[in-house]
């Protein structure tokens, strides 16, 4: 389960169930998007939580963005991945462990962010809605 607020947890749980029932495909606002489920360990609680996210690819790496829709703070899943840089992901019907790498500034953060924004332009809007630099996270299969 996600570490989002209660109503968002319900939304995320429905996305997770749809993802698993349909081999990684979901509809609604995420129809046609490349989705990934990331199971991470709570930084403080140690609880396993699963978060559905959109992603792009950079070679063999999966790329996710800690945008939180342009909110002034980073999402909880981001803090969890920083504290515990190993996670499990689900892509389609595949489930495997990944190593996490975080980019908070510099040319690689910009390049990866631009790649995501090119595929999904709403990420540009998120960047203009906040004063923080939106972190980019890569997930590499272990």
Helices and strands as residue ranges (DSSP letters): H 6-21, G 28-30, E 35-41, E 48-54, E 56-58, E 61-65, G 68-70, H 76-83, E 86-91, E 94-103, H 106-119, H 122-128, E 136-141
